[in-house]
Amino acid sequence: MSQLNNTVEILKVLNKSNCRECNELTCLAFAAAVFKGNKQLAECPHLEGDVIERFRGKTETRKTPEQDLDESVEKLKRNVSEIDLSSSARRLGAEFSDDRLTIKICGKNFSVDSKGNLSSDIHINP
């Protein structure tokens, strides 16, 4: 185990004594707090220094749904920036002008520019 990727993996390196010296009710609660980024692994008073050093900087923290969404949207924008929108418009029977591909869906225009930015006649949620 070279990296602690979830709460259970964090729990495995703890002594599971539920001592509460870390100000958490259980070792599982402490492991969850570490995974959420609210506590540091080194805050466990029973961990040996070598264990702390071995996993220093190797504990993943959980991302918020907003962070996941932002990362996904940015990845999609990078992918769109690699597409030839002009030829895509011809293939789809859509319009291409002013660096925007515009397609009509259910009677409404939806557009994407070469940087992956979306726009529409109506509200859209990326």
C-alpha positions as semicolon CSV with decimal commas, in nm:
position;residue;x (nm);y (nm);z (nm)
1;M;0,000;0,000;0,000
2;S;0,197;0,299;-0,126
3;Q;-0,087;0,550;-0,101
4;L;-0,390;0,586;0,122
5;N;-0,679;0,627;-0,122
6;N;-0,982;0,589;0,104
7;T;-1,101;0,580;0,464
8;V;-1,055;0,203;0,502
9;E;-0,691;0,218;0,387
10;I;-0,627;0,496;0,638
11;L;-0,796;0,293;0,912
12;K;-0,567;-0,004;0,836
13;V;-0,256;0,189;0,946
14;L;-0,416;0,299;1,276
15;N;-0,404;0,086;1,592
16;K;-0,786;0,084;1,621
17;S;-0,782;0,145;1,998
18;N;-1,050;0,417;1,979
19;C;-0,852;0,608;2,243
20;R;-1,017;0,944;2,158
21;E;-0,685;1,127;2,214
22;C;-0,723;1,272;1,863
23;N;-1,059;1,421;1,968
24;E;-1,256;1,180;1,750
25;L;-1,490;0,914;1,893
26;T;-1,334;0,625;1,701
27;C;-1,039;0,543;1,483
28;L;-1,282;0,509;1,194
29;A;-1,408;0,863;1,255
30;F;-1,045;0,982;1,264
31;A;-0,970;0,801;0,936
32;A;-1,275;0,965;0,777
33;A;-1,160;1,307;0,902
34;V;-0,815;1,247;0,748
35;F;-0,975;1,144;0,418
36;K;-1,195;1,455;0,420
37;G;-0,888;1,670;0,481
38;N;-1,003;1,785;0,825
39;K;-0,721;1,608;1,013
40;Q;-0,364;1,505;0,940
41;L;-0,247;1,145;0,980
42;A;0,023;1,271;1,219
43;E;-0,250;1,381;1,462
44;C;-0,292;1,019;1,573
45;P;-0,086;0,998;1,894
46;H;-0,029;0,624;1,852
47;L;0,124;0,620;1,503
48;E;0,493;0,546;1,481
49;G;0,709;0,811;1,314
50;D;0,809;0,575;1,033
51;V;0,442;0,517;0,942
52;I;0,377;0,890;0,938
53;E;0,684;0,948;0,719
54;R;0,597;0,660;0,484
55;F;0,256;0,812;0,410
56;R;0,340;1,182;0,434
57;G;0,179;1,347;0,132
58;K;0,037;1,016;0,016
59;T;-0,308;1,048;0,166
60;E;-0,572;1,137;-0,089
61;T;-0,846;1,366;0,028
62;R;-1,199;1,346;-0,094
63;K;-1,304;1,599;-0,352
64;T;-1,627;1,788;-0,318
65;P;-1,891;1,735;-0,587
66;E;-1,822;2,091;-0,703
67;Q;-1,450;2,013;-0,744
68;D;-1,535;1,697;-0,941
69;L;-1,772;1,896;-1,164
70;D;-1,516;2,172;-1,223
71;E;-1,246;1,917;-1,313
72;S;-1,481;1,733;-1,548
73;V;-1,591;2,052;-1,724
74;E;-1,229;2,166;-1,766
75;K;-1,135;1,826;-1,911
76;L;-1,426;1,845;-2,157
77;K;-1,323;2,198;-2,258
78;R;-0,970;2,075;-2,331
79;N;-1,113;1,790;-2,541
80;V;-1,341;2,028;-2,735
81;S;-1,046;2,259;-2,806
82;E;-0,886;1,972;-3,001
83;I;-1,190;1,923;-3,230
84;D;-1,222;2,085;-3,571
85;L;-1,559;2,249;-3,515
86;S;-1,592;2,361;-3,877
87;S;-1,580;2,007;-4,014
88;S;-1,798;1,885;-3,726
89;A;-2,062;2,142;-3,823
90;R;-2,064;2,013;-4,182
91;R;-2,089;1,655;-4,064
92;L;-2,376;1,737;-3,823
93;G;-2,563;1,974;-4,050
94;A;-2,501;2,249;-3,797
95;E;-2,377;2,606;-3,838
96;F;-2,022;2,727;-3,787
97;S;-1,941;3,096;-3,766
98;D;-1,741;3,330;-3,544
99;D;-1,549;3,030;-3,404
100;R;-1,875;2,869;-3,279
101;L;-2,050;2,548;-3,369
102;T;-2,426;2,594;-3,327
103;I;-2,676;2,312;-3,342
104;K;-3,051;2,330;-3,300
105;I;-3,193;2,091;-3,041
106;C;-3,569;2,084;-2,973
107;G;-3,597;2,418;-3,150
108;K;-3,330;2,590;-2,939
109;N;-2,976;2,688;-3,040
110;F;-2,688;2,536;-2,845
111;S;-2,337;2,657;-2,921
112;V;-1,984;2,565;-2,827
113;D;-1,676;2,767;-2,914
114;S;-1,324;2,639;-2,982
115;K;-1,237;2,685;-2,612
116;G;-1,524;2,460;-2,503
117;N;-1,749;2,735;-2,368
118;L;-2,118;2,653;-2,394
119;S;-2,403;2,892;-2,464
120;S;-2,767;2,854;-2,548
121;D;-3,095;3,032;-2,610
122;I;-3,204;2,887;-2,276
123;H;-3,038;2,818;-1,941
124;I;-2,793;2,530;-1,946
125;N;-2,621;2,350;-1,663
126;P;-2,282;2,213;-1,766
